[in-house]
Amino acid sequence: MGNDSTDDTSRGARWLSRALFVCGVAVAAVTVLYLVLLGRMAFVDWSRGKGWLLLFTPALGLLAYVLLARGRRGARGAPVRWLAVVLALAALWPAWEAYAWMRGPQMYVWTWWQRENPESARPVGAWLLPSKGLARARTDGVFVYNGEGRSAGGLAAAEGTTLCALSRATSHETGLVASARTPGGCGSRVSAVDLREGRQLWAKDFPAAPSRDRDAVPVAAVDGTAVAVTQGALLGLDLRGGAERWRAPVPAGCEVRALDGAAGRVLYVEDCSGGGDGGAARLTALDARTGTVAWQSPLRTPGTSGPHTELRMVSARPIALRAGESVLLFDDSGHERGAVPVSGPREDLLTEPGPLVSGDLLITPVKDKVPGVSAYSLVDGHRVWHAALDGATVLGIAQGRSPGGADVVTSTAARTYLWHLDGSTGRRKAEPAILRDVPLGRRFEIYPEAAEGYTFVNLDAGGELPAFFALGRVRGW
């Protein structure tokens, strides 16, 4: 009986020793993996998770030492060693997943497109196409690309002209391009581009109306109508054919300072501070197909007219107009229903990057004691939420990939982040993704509709950066 008990104790000790050795080898393998990752992090600027690794790696190393020391007698025999190797390899997968959690989400440029030489023309703007492609306009033409980034045609600027503006939206996969010629100014030539085939549908020359606003857009595509600002009138043309449908006169001494439209309505601001028709400014809505006046609303707020006043359509539906020191809000009948102050006691609204309209909210970058982005109601103008985003500089805002969300690109001295916010509350939906080595300029457009991730279109004038590129989630290093 005594010998049997001694044999059982000895056998149990051997199995414990083997188990300790096998576990020690697995922990040692994880320690080596984390040491390699720490070494790699020393040479990159996206080192989020380094603190966790610095905490866990020494602890795992110490644990591995203790287990191997206690189980060194169990290392005898090929089966035990093979089992240790298999378990060590199996342990690397959950260890890697733990590292991915510590590192958080990260994205990288998985493909991009750039001409061999720096661009010689200034970028003007871009459109995302329903067919998953995009069009990017420069002063020398419009370049259309399919969903794979390959050229799909385009439109070269006519001789003696330069492209100067795009319609804010497209309709029936047709976009409007305004060109400038000397003399004439921006909008003296208007062209319609079929974005499915990458070709010009029609082009017309007009006596362009002079504008004091450098960023004013003299064309708009509203449903099936092309709207152009010309000398003394607003013209409505058939979007696909170019035939004139209607003409809305602009009173002498007045000028169109802002233009947009949606849902069958053309919206524009007439500024008559130059001496025409009462000397005030008013917002007018027309039926896009017939040019019939639906309503007119005088801008009664002080400081909403004059040669130095900013007048810009922020949203056509809901209707929001930036006029001087306020963003004025209107209902569908043209009645003013509130205002958002551009400068307030809590924060100031920034003009760059451009704001995002999501449902009944205006999501805009702000600056004050706590910078970030804020959301204001387009119904009554009250602030709904504010997101500080760690105090980083806001570079761009776009519709989120998830319904109702907002995606915000921010930058610090060390990193660039992509935040995913809940559009109704401003709370972040997940840890912000680090954007690795992303060649972003100061002006760009973000399109979250790409199949893999996001498409960024650079609009910087320097021309040294890729014209556009796609981001995908990092799954490896």
C-alpha positions as CSV (number, residue, x, y, z in Angstrom):
1,M,0.0,0.0,0.0
2,G,2.8,2.4,0.8
3,N,4.5,1.8,-2.5
4,D,1.3,2.5,-4.4
5,S,0.9,5.8,-2.7
6,T,4.5,6.8,-3.4
7,D,4.1,5.9,-7.1
8,D,0.9,7.9,-7.3
9,T,2.6,11.0,-5.8
10,S,5.6,10.6,-8.1
11,R,3.3,10.2,-11.1
12,G,1.3,13.3,-10.1
13,A,4.5,15.3,-9.7
14,R,5.7,14.3,-13.2
15,W,2.4,15.4,-14.8
16,L,2.4,18.7,-12.9
17,S,6.0,19.3,-14.0
18,R,5.0,18.6,-17.6
19,A,2.0,20.8,-17.4
20,L,4.1,23.6,-16.0
21,F,6.7,23.2,-18.7
22,V,4.1,23.2,-21.5
23,C,2.4,26.3,-20.1
24,G,5.7,28.0,-19.6
25,V,6.7,27.5,-23.2
26,A,3.3,29.0,-24.4
27,V,3.7,32.0,-22.1
28,A,7.3,32.4,-23.3
29,A,6.1,32.4,-26.9
30,V,3.6,35.2,-26.2
31,T,6.4,37.1,-24.4
32,V,8.6,36.9,-27.4
33,L,5.8,38.1,-29.7
34,Y,5.1,41.1,-27.5
35,L,8.8,41.9,-27.3
36,V,8.9,41.9,-31.1
37,L,5.8,44.2,-31.2
38,L,7.4,46.6,-28.7
39,G,10.5,46.7,-30.9
40,R,8.4,47.5,-33.9
41,M,6.5,50.3,-32.1
42,A,9.8,52.1,-31.4
43,F,9.9,53.1,-35.1
44,V,6.3,54.1,-35.8
45,D,4.1,57.0,-34.7
46,W,0.9,54.9,-34.2
47,S,2.1,53.4,-31.0
48,R,-1.3,53.2,-29.2
49,G,-1.2,50.1,-27.0
50,K,2.4,50.5,-26.0
51,G,1.5,51.1,-22.4
52,W,-0.4,47.9,-22.2
53,L,2.5,46.0,-23.8
54,L,5.0,47.6,-21.4
55,L,2.8,46.4,-18.5
56,F,2.0,42.9,-19.7
57,T,5.4,41.9,-21.3
58,P,7.5,41.9,-18.1
59,A,4.8,40.2,-16.2
60,L,4.5,37.5,-18.8
61,G,8.2,37.1,-18.9
62,L,8.4,36.6,-15.2
63,L,5.5,34.1,-15.3
64,A,7.2,32.2,-18.1
65,Y,10.5,32.1,-16.1
66,V,8.7,30.7,-13.0
67,L,6.7,28.1,-15.0
68,L,9.8,26.9,-16.8
69,A,11.9,26.8,-13.7
70,R,9.2,24.8,-11.8
71,G,8.6,22.5,-14.8
72,R,12.1,21.9,-16.1
73,R,12.0,18.3,-15.0
74,G,8.9,17.8,-17.3
75,A,10.8,18.7,-20.4
76,R,12.0,15.2,-21.0
77,G,10.5,13.3,-23.8
78,A,9.6,14.2,-27.4
79,P,5.8,14.0,-26.9
80,V,6.0,16.7,-24.2
81,R,8.1,19.0,-26.3
82,W,5.9,18.6,-29.3
83,L,2.9,19.3,-27.2
84,A,4.6,22.4,-25.9
85,V,5.4,23.7,-29.4
86,V,1.8,23.1,-30.5
87,L,0.3,24.9,-27.5
88,A,2.8,27.8,-28.0
89,L,1.7,28.2,-31.6
90,A,-1.9,28.0,-30.6
91,A,-1.4,30.7,-27.9
92,L,-0.1,33.2,-30.4
93,W,-3.6,33.7,-31.9
94,P,-5.4,34.9,-28.7
95,A,-2.2,36.9,-27.8
96,W,-2.4,38.6,-31.2
97,E,-6.2,39.3,-30.7
98,A,-5.3,40.8,-27.3
99,Y,-2.7,43.0,-28.9
100,A,-5.2,44.1,-31.6
101,W,-7.5,45.1,-28.7
102,M,-4.7,47.1,-27.0
103,R,-3.8,48.8,-30.2
104,G,-7.3,49.7,-31.1
105,P,-8.7,50.1,-34.7
106,Q,-6.2,51.4,-37.3
107,M,-6.6,52.1,-41.0
108,Y,-4.0,52.5,-43.8
109,V,-3.9,53.4,-47.5
110,W,-4.4,50.1,-49.3
111,T,-4.5,51.6,-52.7
112,W,-4.2,55.1,-54.3
113,W,-4.0,56.8,-57.6
114,Q,-1.6,59.6,-58.6
115,R,-0.3,61.0,-61.8
116,E,3.4,60.5,-62.5
117,N,4.1,64.2,-62.2
118,P,2.7,66.8,-59.8
119,E,-0.6,68.4,-61.0
120,S,-0.2,71.6,-62.8
121,A,-3.9,72.7,-62.3
122,R,-5.7,73.6,-59.1
123,P,-8.4,71.2,-57.8
124,V,-11.9,72.6,-57.8
125,G,-14.1,69.9,-56.2
126,A,-15.4,66.4,-56.5
127,W,-18.6,64.3,-56.8
128,L,-19.3,60.8,-55.7
129,L,-21.2,58.8,-58.3
130,P,-24.0,56.4,-57.6
131,S,-22.1,53.8,-59.7
132,K,-19.4,53.8,-57.0
133,G,-17.0,55.9,-59.0
134,L,-16.1,59.5,-58.6
135,A,-15.4,62.7,-60.6
136,R,-12.7,65.1,-59.6
137,A,-12.5,68.5,-61.2
138,R,-9.5,70.8,-61.7
139,T,-9.3,74.1,-63.4
140,D,-8.3,72.3,-66.6
141,G,-11.1,69.7,-66.7
142,V,-13.2,67.0,-65.1
143,F,-11.7,63.6,-64.6
144,V,-14.1,60.6,-64.1
145,Y,-13.0,57.4,-62.5
146,N,-14.9,54.1,-62.0
147,G,-15.2,52.1,-58.8
148,E,-11.7,50.6,-59.4
149,G,-10.0,53.9,-59.7
150,R,-9.5,53.6,-63.5
151,S,-10.2,56.5,-65.9
152,A,-13.7,56.5,-67.3
153,G,-13.6,59.7,-69.4
154,G,-14.1,63.3,-68.6
155,L,-14.3,66.8,-69.9
156,A,-11.4,69.1,-70.8
157,A,-11.9,72.9,-70.2
158,A,-12.6,74.7,-73.4
159,E,-9.8,76.8,-74.9
160,G,-9.5,80.1,-73.2
161,T,-11.5,79.0,-70.1
162,T,-10.8,77.6,-66.7
163,L,-13.2,75.5,-64.6
164,C,-14.1,77.5,-61.5
165,A,-17.1,75.8,-59.7
166,L,-19.2,72.7,-59.6
167,S,-22.9,72.3,-58.7
168,R,-23.1,71.2,-55.1
169,A,-25.1,68.1,-56.1
170,T,-25.7,66.0,-59.2
171,S,-29.0,64.9,-60.6
172,H,-29.7,61.9,-62.8
173,E,-25.9,61.3,-62.8
174,T,-25.4,64.6,-64.4
175,G,-23.3,67.4,-63.0
176,L,-23.0,71.1,-63.9
177,V,-19.6,72.8,-64.4
178,A,-19.1,76.6,-64.4
179,S,-16.1,77.9,-66.2
180,A,-14.6,81.4,-66.4
181,R,-13.3,83.3,-69.4
182,T,-11.8,86.7,-69.7
183,P,-13.7,88.9,-69.7
184,G,-16.7,87.3,-68.1
185,G,-15.9,85.8,-64.7
186,C,-17.0,82.5,-63.2
187,G,-20.2,81.2,-64.8
188,S,-19.7,82.8,-68.2
189,R,-19.7,79.3,-69.6
190,V,-21.8,76.4,-68.2
191,S,-21.5,72.7,-69.2
192,A,-23.4,69.6,-68.3
193,V,-21.4,66.4,-67.9
194,D,-22.9,62.9,-68.1
195,L,-21.1,61.1,-65.3
196,R,-22.0,57.6,-66.4
197,E,-20.3,58.0,-69.7
198,G,-17.8,60.7,-68.8
199,R,-18.8,63.1,-71.7
200,Q,-20.2,66.6,-72.2
201,L,-23.9,66.8,-72.9
202,W,-24.0,70.5,-73.8
203,A,-22.3,73.8,-73.1
204,K,-23.6,77.4,-73.2
205,D,-21.9,80.8,-73.0
206,F,-23.6,83.5,-70.9
207,P,-23.0,87.0,-69.8
208,A,-22.1,86.0,-66.3
209,A,-23.3,88.1,-63.4
210,P,-20.5,89.7,-61.4
211,S,-20.2,88.4,-57.8
212,R,-18.4,89.7,-54.8
213,D,-18.2,86.2,-53.3
214,R,-15.1,84.3,-54.3
215,D,-16.7,81.0,-53.1
216,A,-20.2,81.6,-54.6
217,V,-21.4,78.7,-56.8
218,P,-23.2,80.1,-59.9
219,V,-24.8,76.8,-60.9
220,A,-27.1,74.2,-59.3
221,A,-28.6,70.9,-60.5
222,V,-32.1,70.5,-59.0
223,D,-34.0,67.4,-60.0
224,G,-34.0,67.6,-63.8
225,T,-33.2,71.3,-64.1
226,A,-29.9,73.1,-64.5
227,V,-29.9,76.6,-62.9
228,A,-27.4,79.2,-63.9
229,V,-26.8,82.8,-62.6
230,T,-26.4,85.2,-65.5
231,Q,-26.4,89.0,-65.9
232,G,-29.9,90.2,-64.7
233,A,-31.6,86.8,-64.5
234,L,-31.6,83.3,-63.1
235,L,-32.0,80.7,-65.9
236,G,-33.6,77.3,-65.7
237,L,-32.4,74.8,-68.4
238,D,-33.2,71.2,-69.2
239,L,-30.4,69.4,-67.4
240,R,-29.9,66.8,-70.1
241,G,-30.7,68.8,-73.2
242,G,-29.8,72.4,-72.3
243,A,-33.0,74.0,-73.7
244,E,-34.2,77.0,-71.7
245,R,-37.3,76.3,-69.5
246,W,-37.7,79.5,-67.7
247,R,-36.1,82.9,-66.8
248,A,-36.5,84.6,-63.5
249,P,-35.5,88.3,-63.7
250,V,-33.2,89.8,-61.1
251,P,-34.0,93.5,-60.3
252,A,-31.6,96.2,-61.3
253,G,-29.1,96.9,-58.5
254,C,-29.6,93.4,-57.0
255,E,-27.4,90.4,-57.4
256,V,-27.7,86.7,-56.6
257,R,-25.3,85.9,-53.7
258,A,-26.2,82.3,-52.9
259,L,-27.8,79.5,-54.9
260,D,-28.9,75.9,-54.1
261,G,-31.9,73.7,-54.3
262,A,-33.5,70.3,-53.4
263,A,-36.8,68.5,-53.6
264,G,-38.0,70.4,-56.6
265,R,-37.2,73.8,-55.2
266,V,-34.6,76.3,-56.3
267,L,-33.4,78.6,-53.5
268,Y,-31.4,81.8,-54.0
269,V,-30.6,85.0,-52.1
270,E,-31.0,88.4,-53.8
271,D,-28.9,91.1,-52.2
272,C,-30.3,94.5,-53.1
273,S,-28.0,96.6,-50.8
274,G,-26.6,98.1,-54.0
275,G,-29.7,100.2,-54.3
276,G,-32.3,98.0,-56.0
277,D,-35.7,97.0,-54.9
278,G,-35.7,98.2,-51.3
279,G,-32.1,97.8,-50.5
280,A,-32.5,94.6,-48.5
281,A,-31.8,90.9,-49.0
282,R,-34.4,88.2,-49.4
283,L,-34.5,84.4,-49.8
284,T,-36.6,83.2,-52.7
285,A,-37.9,79.8,-53.6
286,L,-38.9,78.8,-57.2
287,D,-40.4,75.7,-58.7
288,A,-37.5,74.0,-60.3
289,R,-39.5,72.9,-63.5
290,T,-41.5,76.1,-64.1
291,G,-39.6,78.9,-62.4
292,T,-42.8,80.0,-60.6
293,V,-42.2,81.8,-57.3
294,A,-43.2,79.7,-54.4
295,W,-42.4,82.2,-51.7
296,Q,-40.1,85.1,-50.7
297,S,-38.8,85.8,-47.3
298,P,-37.0,89.0,-46.4
299,L,-33.8,88.6,-44.3
300,R,-34.9,90.8,-41.3
301,T,-32.0,90.0,-39.0
302,P,-29.6,93.0,-38.8
303,G,-26.3,92.5,-40.7
304,T,-27.7,90.1,-43.3
305,S,-27.0,92.2,-46.3
306,G,-24.3,94.4,-47.7
307,P,-21.2,94.0,-49.8
308,H,-19.1,92.6,-47.0
309,T,-21.7,90.3,-45.5
310,E,-21.3,86.5,-46.0
311,L,-24.3,84.9,-47.6
312,R,-24.1,81.2,-48.2
313,M,-26.5,78.3,-48.4
314,V,-25.6,75.8,-45.7
315,S,-28.5,73.4,-46.5
316,A,-31.3,73.3,-49.0
317,R,-33.4,70.8,-47.0
318,P,-33.9,71.7,-44.2
319,I,-33.3,75.2,-45.2
320,A,-30.3,76.9,-43.5
321,L,-28.6,80.1,-44.7
322,R,-25.4,81.6,-43.2
323,A,-26.1,85.3,-43.3
324,G,-23.6,87.5,-41.5
325,E,-23.3,86.6,-37.9
326,S,-26.1,84.0,-37.9
327,V,-27.2,80.8,-39.5
328,L,-30.9,81.5,-40.3
329,L,-33.3,78.6,-40.3
330,F,-36.5,78.4,-42.4
331,D,-39.4,76.0,-42.8
332,D,-40.6,74.7,-46.1
333,S,-43.0,77.7,-46.4
334,G,-40.2,80.3,-46.0
335,H,-41.0,81.3,-42.4
336,E,-37.9,81.9,-40.3
337,R,-38.0,79.6,-37.3
338,G,-34.8,80.2,-35.5
339,A,-31.1,81.1,-35.8
340,V,-27.7,79.8,-34.7
341,P,-25.2,82.5,-33.7
342,V,-21.9,82.2,-35.5
343,S,-20.1,83.7,-32.4
344,G,-21.5,82.9,-29.0
345,P,-20.6,82.8,-25.3
346,R,-19.8,79.1,-25.4
347,E,-18.2,78.6,-28.9
348,D,-17.7,80.0,-32.3
349,L,-18.7,78.2,-35.5
350,L,-15.9,77.6,-38.0
351,T,-16.2,77.8,-41.7
352,E,-13.5,75.2,-42.4
353,P,-13.9,72.4,-42.7
354,G,-17.4,72.6,-44.0
355,P,-20.3,71.5,-41.8
356,L,-22.4,68.4,-42.2
357,V,-26.2,68.4,-42.4
358,S,-27.6,65.1,-41.0
359,G,-31.3,64.9,-40.8
360,D,-32.4,67.9,-38.7
361,L,-29.0,68.6,-37.3
362,L,-26.2,70.8,-38.4
363,I,-22.9,69.2,-37.3
364,T,-20.1,71.8,-37.4
365,P,-16.6,72.3,-36.2
366,V,-16.4,74.8,-33.3
367,K,-13.7,76.7,-31.4
368,D,-13.6,78.0,-27.9
369,K,-12.4,76.7,-24.5
370,V,-13.4,73.2,-25.5
371,P,-12.9,72.8,-29.3
372,G,-14.4,70.0,-31.3
373,V,-17.7,69.5,-33.1
374,S,-21.2,70.5,-32.1
375,A,-24.6,69.7,-33.4
376,Y,-27.4,72.3,-33.6
377,S,-31.0,71.7,-34.3
378,L,-32.1,73.0,-37.7
379,V,-35.6,73.3,-36.3
380,D,-35.1,75.8,-33.6
381,G,-31.3,76.5,-33.4
382,H,-30.5,75.1,-30.0
383,R,-27.3,73.1,-29.4
384,V,-28.1,69.4,-29.1
385,W,-24.6,68.1,-28.2
386,H,-20.9,68.8,-28.2
387,A,-18.1,66.3,-28.7
388,A,-14.6,67.5,-27.6
389,L,-12.7,64.7,-29.4
390,D,-9.7,65.1,-27.0
391,G,-9.2,68.7,-28.1
392,A,-7.7,67.7,-31.5
393,T,-8.0,69.8,-34.6
394,V,-10.9,68.9,-36.8
395,L,-9.9,68.3,-40.4
396,G,-13.1,67.0,-42.0
397,I,-16.7,65.8,-41.3
398,A,-18.7,63.3,-43.3
399,Q,-21.8,61.2,-43.1
400,G,-21.0,58.0,-41.2
401,R,-21.1,54.5,-42.7
402,S,-23.8,53.6,-40.2
403,P,-27.2,55.3,-40.6
404,G,-27.5,58.6,-38.8
405,G,-23.8,58.6,-37.8
406,A,-21.1,61.2,-38.3
407,D,-17.4,60.5,-39.1
408,V,-14.9,63.1,-38.1
409,V,-11.2,63.3,-39.0
410,T,-9.0,65.0,-36.4
411,S,-5.3,65.6,-36.1
412,T,-2.8,66.1,-33.2
413,A,0.9,66.7,-33.4
414,A,1.5,63.0,-33.5
415,R,-1.4,61.3,-35.1
416,T,-4.5,61.5,-37.4
417,Y,-7.7,59.9,-36.1
418,L,-11.1,58.9,-37.6
419,W,-13.9,59.2,-35.1
420,H,-17.3,57.5,-35.4
421,L,-20.0,59.5,-33.6
422,D,-23.7,58.8,-33.0
423,G,-25.4,61.6,-34.9
424,S,-28.2,62.0,-32.3
425,T,-26.0,62.2,-29.1
426,G,-22.5,62.9,-30.2
427,R,-21.2,59.9,-28.3
428,R,-18.4,57.9,-29.9
429,K,-19.5,54.5,-31.2
430,A,-16.1,52.9,-30.9
431,E,-12.5,53.7,-30.2
432,P,-11.3,56.2,-32.9
433,A,-9.2,54.6,-35.6
434,I,-5.7,55.8,-36.1
435,L,-5.0,56.7,-39.8
436,R,-1.5,55.5,-40.6
437,D,0.7,57.6,-42.9
438,V,-2.3,59.1,-44.7
439,P,-1.3,61.6,-47.3
440,L,-4.0,64.2,-46.5
441,G,-3.9,67.8,-47.6
442,R,-5.7,70.7,-45.8
443,R,-8.7,70.4,-48.1
444,F,-10.3,67.1,-48.9
445,E,-13.6,65.3,-49.3
446,I,-14.5,62.1,-47.4
447,Y,-16.7,59.4,-48.9
448,P,-17.6,56.5,-46.6
449,E,-19.5,54.6,-49.3
450,A,-16.4,52.7,-50.5
451,A,-16.8,48.9,-50.2
452,E,-13.6,48.4,-48.3
453,G,-13.5,51.5,-46.1
454,Y,-13.3,55.2,-47.1
455,T,-12.3,57.2,-50.1
456,F,-10.5,60.5,-49.6
457,V,-10.2,63.1,-52.4
458,N,-7.5,65.6,-52.0
459,L,-8.3,69.2,-53.0
460,D,-5.1,71.0,-52.1
461,A,-3.6,73.3,-54.6
462,G,-0.1,72.0,-54.2
463,G,-0.6,68.9,-56.4
464,E,2.1,66.8,-54.6
465,L,-0.4,64.5,-52.9
466,P,-2.4,61.6,-54.4
467,A,-5.5,62.8,-56.2
468,F,-7.5,60.3,-54.2
469,F,-7.0,57.1,-52.3
470,A,-8.9,54.4,-50.4
471,L,-8.5,53.4,-46.8
472,G,-8.9,49.9,-45.4
473,R,-8.8,48.5,-41.9
474,V,-5.4,47.2,-40.7
475,R,-5.6,43.5,-40.1
476,G,-1.9,42.6,-39.8
477,W,0.9,44.7,-38.2
